[in-house]
Amino acid sequence: MSVKLSISLDNELAELIKKEAQKTGRSVSELIADAIKAYRKLKRVQAYARFAKSKVAKELSAFEKAQFEVAKSLE
């Protein structure tokens, strides 16, 4: 599937991308596509990390509650 995308970059970023394209022999559009893929992957990993963090927090909360109940029953 081919999609045309028009974006505007500041001059400094555009120059960096052009230099990288010349250095690697890849096209500017390939580099931008790879950057978009990497950004999406980063966002996916961040979402998984947030989910795991909330899951751990819930488990820890349940553990602390159980610990409190045990301590309370021992009194």
Sine and cosine of phi, psi and omega as CSV:
sin_phi,cos_phi,sin_psi,cos_psi,sin_omega,cos_omega
0.00,0.00,0.71,-0.70,-0.02,-1.00
-0.90,-0.43,0.74,-0.68,0.00,-1.00
-0.78,-0.63,0.72,-0.69,0.08,-1.00
-1.00,-0.06,0.73,-0.68,-0.04,-1.00
-0.74,-0.67,0.76,-0.65,0.03,-1.00
-0.92,-0.39,0.86,-0.51,0.03,-1.00
-0.75,-0.66,0.42,-0.91,0.07,-1.00
-0.91,-0.40,0.72,-0.69,-0.02,-1.00
-0.88,-0.48,0.46,-0.89,0.11,-0.99
-0.94,0.33,0.36,-0.93,-0.12,-0.99
-0.85,0.53,-0.65,0.76,-0.03,-1.00
-0.89,0.45,-0.71,0.70,0.01,-1.00
-0.92,0.40,-0.66,0.75,0.02,-1.00
-0.87,0.49,-0.67,0.74,0.02,-1.00
-0.91,0.42,-0.66,0.75,0.03,-1.00
-0.88,0.48,-0.68,0.74,0.00,-1.00
-0.91,0.41,-0.68,0.73,0.02,-1.00
-0.88,0.47,-0.69,0.72,0.02,-1.00
-0.89,0.46,-0.68,0.73,0.02,-1.00
-0.90,0.43,-0.63,0.77,0.03,-1.00
-0.89,0.45,-0.68,0.73,0.02,-1.00
-0.92,0.40,-0.66,0.75,-0.04,-1.00
-0.91,0.41,-0.65,0.76,-0.07,-1.00
-1.00,-0.04,-0.25,0.97,-0.03,-1.00
0.98,0.20,0.24,0.97,0.02,-1.00
-0.98,-0.22,0.30,-0.95,-0.01,-1.00
-0.99,0.14,0.37,-0.93,0.03,-1.00
-0.87,0.50,-0.66,0.75,-0.02,-1.00
-0.90,0.43,-0.58,0.82,0.06,-1.00
-0.90,0.43,-0.69,0.73,0.00,-1.00
-0.90,0.44,-0.66,0.75,0.02,-1.00
-0.92,0.40,-0.66,0.76,0.03,-1.00
-0.88,0.47,-0.67,0.74,0.04,-1.00
-0.90,0.43,-0.62,0.78,0.03,-1.00
-0.91,0.43,-0.64,0.77,0.03,-1.00
-0.91,0.43,-0.69,0.73,0.04,-1.00
-0.87,0.49,-0.69,0.72,0.00,-1.00
-0.90,0.44,-0.64,0.77,0.02,-1.00
-0.90,0.44,-0.68,0.73,0.02,-1.00
-0.89,0.45,-0.67,0.75,0.02,-1.00
-0.89,0.45,-0.67,0.75,0.04,-1.00
-0.86,0.50,-0.72,0.70,-0.01,-1.00
-0.90,0.44,-0.61,0.79,0.03,-1.00
-0.91,0.42,-0.70,0.72,0.02,-1.00
-0.90,0.45,-0.65,0.76,0.04,-1.00
-0.89,0.45,-0.62,0.78,0.03,-1.00
-0.91,0.41,-0.68,0.73,0.06,-1.00
-0.88,0.47,-0.64,0.77,0.01,-1.00
-0.90,0.43,-0.67,0.74,0.05,-1.00
-0.89,0.46,-0.67,0.74,0.01,-1.00
-0.89,0.46,-0.73,0.68,-0.01,-1.00
-0.89,0.46,-0.65,0.76,0.00,-1.00
-0.89,0.46,-0.68,0.73,0.00,-1.00
-0.93,0.36,-0.59,0.81,0.02,-1.00
-0.90,0.43,-0.71,0.71,0.02,-1.00
-0.89,0.45,-0.66,0.75,0.01,-1.00
-0.88,0.47,-0.65,0.76,0.02,-1.00
-0.91,0.42,-0.70,0.71,0.01,-1.00
-0.89,0.45,-0.67,0.74,0.02,-1.00
-0.89,0.45,-0.65,0.76,0.02,-1.00
-0.89,0.46,-0.69,0.72,0.02,-1.00
-0.90,0.44,-0.65,0.76,0.02,-1.00
-0.90,0.44,-0.71,0.71,0.01,-1.00
-0.90,0.44,-0.60,0.80,0.03,-1.00
-0.91,0.42,-0.70,0.71,0.02,-1.00
-0.90,0.44,-0.66,0.76,0.02,-1.00
-0.88,0.48,-0.67,0.74,0.03,-1.00
-0.89,0.45,-0.69,0.73,0.00,-1.00
-0.89,0.45,-0.65,0.76,0.02,-1.00
-0.90,0.43,-0.72,0.70,0.01,-1.00
-0.88,0.47,-0.63,0.78,0.00,-1.00
-0.91,0.41,-0.64,0.76,-0.03,-1.00
-0.95,0.30,-0.40,0.92,0.01,-1.00
-0.98,0.19,-0.27,0.96,-0.02,-1.00
-0.96,0.29,0.00,0.00,0.00,0.00
